[in-house]
Amino acid sequence: MKKNFGYALLIYFCSLLLLDLMVYIFNLNTRLLEVLSYIIFPLLLITIIYLLKEDLKLKVFEKEKSSVKKTILVICMSFFFAFAGIMIITFVKSFFDTPNENITANDINTSPYMFIPIVLLGPLVEELVFRRMILHVFSKKFNIFISIILTSFLFSSWHFSILSFPHLFWISIVFSYSYYLTNRLSVPIILHIIWNLLPILLFNFGSIVGII
């Protein structure tokens, strides 16, 4: 693993673990958590981009970047497969009487001011960490399918939610494979932003028309 990769991963995981620890120990109120999020996420993004400034110029996979037309097609198809997979997982879980949990929607509904950290900054940082770095590292040691599985396991485990694990695991597989197909990091970033934005739009639309 490149030295800068190690520094970036250490800073990312330690920073967010420290934030979670502060929330748990000091029982931070929502307003203070919002302020910390607007400080920590931009700093993380700037720091990681700085550490990866040279590496980001290189292609991760030994293939050409896809054309704009293919990139748009992959984004559309990936979103379809992501949504279809989540519907199947939710349907299967219903047989086991297992409740569903949407972390993004829960956080936004609790604190609307977390919109930017969760919907915009979070996906940018997470895709840099999990797709650009972790998937990259695994792909140098394993074939792409094993690399995607390992990356997705770490991604879904990192969110510390047993209920959401299957959903996050599937989403990460789709995001990772879309990155591999196009060799463009912008693709999983766009998908991630849309995916985080979708439950918020659905919730607000449902509230307006009286569904929720």
N, C-alpha and C positions, 0 to 999 in steps of 0.2 A: 504493500500500500504506500502511495506517495505520502511524503511527510505532511504536505499541506492538506491532503485528504484527512489524515489523522487529526490534525489540529482543528479542522472544520467540524468533523464529526464530534470530537470531544467538546468543543464549544457549544455545538447545537444541543447535544443530549444533556450535558451538565447544566446548561442555562435553563432548559425547560424542566428538568428534574428539580432544580433549585426553586423554580417558580411554584411547582406543585407542592414541594415541601413547605414553602412559606405559606401557601394557602392552607395546608393541612395543620401546621403548627400554630400559626398566628390567626387562623380563621379570617383571612382578609375579606373585607367587604367588597361588594361588586364594583363600586366606583374606583377603589384602589387597584383592583385587578385590571380594570379597563385601562387605567393610566399606565400600569406596568406593561401591559400588552402592547400599547402604542410606543413604548420605549424599547422593549426587548425585541419584538419582531423586526422592526426596521434595522436595529443594530445587528441582529443575526443575519439578515439579508445582505447588508452592506459588507459585513465581515466575511461571510462565505463567498460572496462574489469576488472580494479582494483576494482571498486565499486561492481562489480557482481562476483568477483572471487569465492566466496563461493556458490552463487546461481547457477552459471553456471554448477556446478557439479550435480545439481538435475534435474530430469525430470520434464517438465512442465505438461504433460498430464499423467493421471493415466493409462499408458499402456506401454508395452515394446517397445524399439526402434526396428524399422523394420530391417530385414536382409539386407545385402548388395544388394542382388538380387532384393528385393522389392524396396529398395531405388533407385536403378538405373531405375527401371521400372516407379516409381512415377515421377522421374525427367523427363524422356522422355515423359510420358503422360501429365504431367503438362505443359511442353513446348508446346506440341501439342494443348492443350486446351487454353493456353494463346494466342498462335498465331491465332488459329481459332476464338477466341472471339474478338481479335483486328480487324481481317478482317471483321467480322460481324458488329462491332461498326462503323468502317470506312465506310462500305457500307451503313449503315443506315444514318450516318451523311451526306453522299453525297446527299441524298434526300432533306436535309435542307440547302444545299449550305453552309455547315459549314467547314471552313478550318481546316486542321489537323496540329498538332504541335508536333514535337519530341524534347523534351527538351534536352535529352542526345546528340543527333546528332547535334543540334544547338550549344550547348556549346563546343563540341569537334571540330567542324568545325571552330568555332570562335577562339578557343585556343587549339591547339593540345597538348600543354604541360599539359592540364587538364586531360589527359587520366587516369593517376593513381588515382587522387582523385575521378574522376567520375565513372570509371569502376571498380576499386578495393576497394578503401577505403570507398567510398560512400555506396556501397551495404553492406559492413561489418558493418558499423556504423548503417545504417538504419535498417538492420535486427535485430541487437541487441536491438535497441530502439523499433521498431514497432512489431516485432514478439516475441522476447524474453521477453520484458517487458510489453508493452501495451496489446498485445494479452493475455499474461499470467494473467495480472490483470483483464481484462474483463472476462476471462474464469473461474475465481474464483467466479464471480457474476452472469454470464449468461450462457446459453448453448453455445456450440461451434459455432453454426451458427450465432447467434446474435453477439457473440464476434468477429467473422470474419468480419461481416458487419460493426460493429462499428470501428474496427481497420482499415478497408479499407477506410472508410469515412475519418478518421483522416489522414491516409497516403496520400490519393489523395488531400485532402484539404491543407495539409502542403506544397505541391509543388506550390501552388498559381498560378495555370493555369486552367482557365475555359475550354479552348479548350481541354486540355489533361485530364481533370477530369474523363470522362468515361473510358478512356484507363487505367489510373492509378488505378482506382477503381477495374476494372476487374483483372488487373495484381496482385493487392494486395490480392484479393480473392483467386486467384490461388496459390500465394506464401504461404498465411496463411493456406490454406487447405492442401497443400503439407507438411507443417510443422506438422499439426495435424495428418496426415496419417502416417508419419514416426517417429514422435517424435524426429527428428534430425534437429537441427538448420542449419546444413551444407547444407541441401536440398534447403531451400529458398535462402540461400547465393549464392549457385552455380547457381540457376536459375536467380537470380538478376544480377549476374556478366555477365552471358551469354546474358541476355536480354539487358543490357547496352552496351555490346560489339557488338551485332548483327547489329544495324543500322550503326555503324562505318565501319564494314566489308563490309556491303552491299553498302555503299556510296563509299568506296574506290574501291571495285570491279567494281561498275558501272562506276566509273571514268576511270578505266583502260581499260575496254572493250568499252567505249564510250557510255554507256547507259545514264549516268548522265552528 
